[in-house]
Amino acid sequence: MALALWAAPLAAPAAAESLTIAALGDSLTQGYGLAQQDGLVAQLEAWLRAAGHDVNVINAGVSGDTTAGGLSRIGWTLGDDPAGVIVALGGNDLLRGIDPAASRENLSGILTAITEAGASAMLIGLPAPGNYGPEFRDAFEAMYPELAEEYGAALYPDLLAPISEKYATGQRFSDLMQADHIHPNAEGVAAIVEALGPEVAEWLDGIAARDQ
């Protein structure tokens, strides 16, 4: 008994489990046109690990997906039991001119499913162009902060802002984008991750504190 009591303090503590999160999105998340290691999920995971986060990021991006598509497969994504889900959808809704009210309803359904699964959510927005008029633009852009507040989700307002900012300061658009001028190249993704990484890291800290 005495030997057992003496040896007990020498036992190594159980290793903490890696945190698993999922990135639910479209081609920007999936990594369209890029080698796997150059895509958003791979670069984000590498950034977070370099910053000291023991995290696995599941790539749940599907090229061409809309918010409706994301809603249809959120159950499958949650089947991996992630602690958190990054929701980065809406770009293809914009390209197709889908009514923002429908996009909002789909995102609401996604966030409801995440909440009911006991996971945390981060909602990533996009700016709307003026092609469809100011009412469309205002409704689309408002849905991200309003839904984030409603569901208690973390908010990152504009996924592509780092590219826009670099372009505004004189960097050539072609240096950051693929030939289609829709999808970022590896350097463009790196710029996105440089800005997004700290926000995701802060969100992960909140998840870890919640789960303690």
Phi, psi and omega in degrees: 000314180298320179297319180296319180293324180291324184279337186305316181295343182277348181295135181287140177293152179297137180292138178291143180284149174295147177271131179251127173233160179240145176249105182265115184196198182250213184296332178295325176280317184297328179097038183307130174077007185239153169298151186307318184288347181263353182288170184299313184295314181295317180292322179294315179300316179297319179297314182295319179293320178296332179275001175101010180262123177277088190225144171245128181250117179277130178276101177250039177265138178232121182301132179086359185288145174255179175298327178295319177296319177299319179296322183292339183239011180297326178298320178295318180296320180287347178297339176278001178055051178289151176285336179208158179229125171272124181252110183234076184229155176134340181298318180284334171298318178297312183299330182264357179067031181291138180307125179304333178296323178289319178298318180298317180297320179294315178296324177298318178296320178297313181294325176298315180297319179296315180298315182293335178278356180080017179260165175265157181232144168237124181257126181249125184261177176218151174279149177260138175286171181272007185305324186262008178099161185294327181293317177298311182301313183295319181293320181294312184290331181286335187294329182293305180294326181291319178291322178300317179293318182298321186257003180067031180270151171292150183234131169240107196294326188213106182300322187266005182304319181300325178290317178299320181292319179294321178296320181293336181265009172111354178286141182291138180301321183293342177286341187245344186240155172287175186298336180283350180061020177244321185252136178291149172275186184300322179291322177296319177297320179300321178295319178298314183293325178301323179274322184285324186309309180299326179292318178293321179300318178296320177297318178297322177300320178294321178296315181299319180294322178297322187273357179290000000 
